[in-house]
Amino acid sequence: MDMLENTPVIIASSLTGLVISRSLSNQGIHHILIGGDEPDDTPRLGESMNEGASIDCWRFLGPEFKSCFYTKSHISLLNGKHASMLYTGNPNRSIDKANCNGNKASPFMVVNSLIHVDRIKLDKLLYHQTRASHFCTFIRNSRAKIAYDAGLDKVTKVELGNDECINNPSFVFDATGPFGLVARAADIGKMELTDRERVVWTHYGREPISTLPKVWWLYGTNLLRLEQAVDGIDGIAWLIPLGNTISVGVSVEAATYRPDKFSAADVMQLLDAAFARRGVNYRSLFPETKVVKELEHAYFIRHRAYGSNWLLAGGSYLQIWFPSSSGFSMSTLAAHLAPHFINGTEGVGRFYEQTMHRSLRFHDHIHDMIKDPPFTNPYQAQRFWSHWYAMLIVRFSQHLRAANNDLASSDLIYKKMEDGGALVEKSEMLQAALIRKNYVRTKEVSDLAELGQAFPGYFTSLFFLQNSYAGLLASLRLRLR
């Protein structure tokens, strides 16, 4: 392995590791990717993209991945007897109009670019394309170990077993997620942000022999706050459409809903019934059942993200509540910045750490909604989304700075967004003025079954123009031409 000394190393062919490798290959940087076998066909987490990740899918991955994408037009929340929605895009738009590849990322791209991702298909395609690059040397290995010099705060060796090793790597990207291979070697502690959660999920499918009905929940990310008294289980669930498949799952407190009391099949049965109780009967449209998966974990942040020649990339440094849809954006943030880390760009580690750390505000906001009692009035739903949107502005602008390679710039539109968003975050009055009642749809019902019909007019142009920030941005863009 002497010929591979002083070379950047990425540990793990996870999604984070793959996008970092792709970023380095795009910059013509030779590197080593230590990974495993081709991803399997079982359902995986992370299909809902936030605004930054959606744009990155088009610009960073390219049009050859289009078959992995599905349009996303809203984020909805069913909480108590209240349905609420942040309407984000015209559901009648074609995904063909969302191709932003090659353009500079801007806020206006959100209008057409928000998507869901078929992770099974995406991960396989990305795995093979990444390995095919002549800038990437792939080493199949699942037993790598780290030699770390605490005095230099540096990874000095990556041991591969059988007396093989990579000496003096110029930089090491740890993409091993919660396991944190480099973090363990460097004794980087972590703070858990929640008690342990048990996540159970699956995909349901259908034969594409008939046309699906036009119902609003088939066009966006849908969250459900389950209640013990109503549903027999307490937690937060998701429903994400992916063409002829839907992704469905729930997160519950691990200590309360142990596998010996609630099997994974039991949990899914309760979840299916909870959605059906609210008029969202997806099983009648998607009868095919796939394997049910589960994991137990706690959300966390490690005490630091980088050292002299290493980075805890994406989920190796920080993991927050899944409704934030932040997983892929954290991975691509690390990927955008990877060449800067290798080139020693001043301040890049600090920028990465601060940008990631800011996600904790989003995590806390979502955590309060999940653990507090269900909503009892429309104001609570309105307030939830106004805070959500205020934090979204800053998160998005920081991501754009990295995506556009403008870390030091101070006079760009997204920097102004960042400053303005920071002001809005501090004032509920400004949040209320910004979001306005029309930009968040709320509906209170007397019977839970009515929630599935909560948004009449969802597919009309008038609904789009009056009720979405995407419509607002589209109008603004027309005026600026």
Secondary structure as GFF3:
##gff-version 3
##sequence-region A 1 481
A	DSSP	three_ten_helix	2	4	.	.	.	ID=ss1
A	DSSP	beta_strand	9	11	.	.	.	ID=ss2
A	DSSP	alpha_helix	15	26	.	.	.	ID=ss3
A	DSSP	beta_strand	31	35	.	.	.	ID=ss4
A	DSSP	alpha_helix	51	56	.	.	.	ID=ss5
A	DSSP	pi_helix	57	61	.	.	.	ID=ss6
A	DSSP	three_ten_helix	63	68	.	.	.	ID=ss7
A	DSSP	beta_strand	69	71	.	.	.	ID=ss8
A	DSSP	beta_strand	74	79	.	.	.	ID=ss9
A	DSSP	beta_strand	82	87	.	.	.	ID=ss10
A	DSSP	three_ten_helix	95	98	.	.	.	ID=ss11
A	DSSP	three_ten_helix	107	109	.	.	.	ID=ss12
A	DSSP	alpha_helix	110	113	.	.	.	ID=ss13
A	DSSP	beta_strand	115	117	.	.	.	ID=ss14
A	DSSP	alpha_helix	119	132	.	.	.	ID=ss15
A	DSSP	beta_strand	136	140	.	.	.	ID=ss16
A	DSSP	beta_strand	145	149	.	.	.	ID=ss17
A	DSSP	beta_strand	154	161	.	.	.	ID=ss18
A	DSSP	beta_strand	164	167	.	.	.	ID=ss19
A	DSSP	beta_strand	172	174	.	.	.	ID=ss20
A	DSSP	three_ten_helix	177	179	.	.	.	ID=ss21
A	DSSP	alpha_helix	181	185	.	.	.	ID=ss22
A	DSSP	beta_strand	190	192	.	.	.	ID=ss23
A	DSSP	beta_strand	197	205	.	.	.	ID=ss24
A	DSSP	three_ten_helix	216	219	.	.	.	ID=ss25
A	DSSP	beta_strand	221	226	.	.	.	ID=ss26
A	DSSP	alpha_helix	228	231	.	.	.	ID=ss27
A	DSSP	beta_strand	235	242	.	.	.	ID=ss28
A	DSSP	beta_strand	245	253	.	.	.	ID=ss29
A	DSSP	alpha_helix	264	277	.	.	.	ID=ss30
A	DSSP	three_ten_helix	282	284	.	.	.	ID=ss31
A	DSSP	beta_strand	288	289	.	.	.	ID=ss32
A	DSSP	beta_strand	293	297	.	.	.	ID=ss33
A	DSSP	beta_strand	300	302	.	.	.	ID=ss34
A	DSSP	beta_strand	310	312	.	.	.	ID=ss35
A	DSSP	three_ten_helix	314	316	.	.	.	ID=ss36
A	DSSP	beta_strand	318	319	.	.	.	ID=ss37
A	DSSP	three_ten_helix	322	324	.	.	.	ID=ss38
A	DSSP	alpha_helix	327	343	.	.	.	ID=ss39
A	DSSP	alpha_helix	348	357	.	.	.	ID=ss40
A	DSSP	alpha_helix	359	371	.	.	.	ID=ss41
A	DSSP	alpha_helix	378	403	.	.	.	ID=ss42
A	DSSP	alpha_helix	413	425	.	.	.	ID=ss43
A	DSSP	alpha_helix	428	435	.	.	.	ID=ss44
A	DSSP	three_ten_helix	437	439	.	.	.	ID=ss45
A	DSSP	beta_strand	440	444	.	.	.	ID=ss46
A	DSSP	three_ten_helix	448	453	.	.	.	ID=ss47
A	DSSP	alpha_helix	461	467	.	.	.	ID=ss48
A	DSSP	alpha_helix	469	480	.	.	.	ID=ss49
###
